């Protein structure tokens, strides 16, 4: 049986804000892993990213709190990596500003 989550409400709200459908959220809350393709929204940076075959799971983190994992990395780290890739592609990863 999947352990009860004290922070299930926060996980559900975060998944909904990302754009994950309710049926997929139900599967995640029962301990199943899903593979997601489509757009994921990052609330921190207010940016939507197109993704393909991202493995999403809810599991315990190092501090014992259940949280969202994407491709075996914490969801905030996953979004940070996507943001860094986007900046690099656009040439925004330098300290001198944007180069066109």
Buried (B, 14 or more C-beta within 10 A) or exposed (E): EEEEBEEEEBBBEBBEEBEBEEEBBEBBBEEEEBEBEBEBBBEEEEEEBEBEEBEBBBEEEEEEEBBBBBBEEBBBEBBBEBBEEBEEEEEEEEEEEEEE
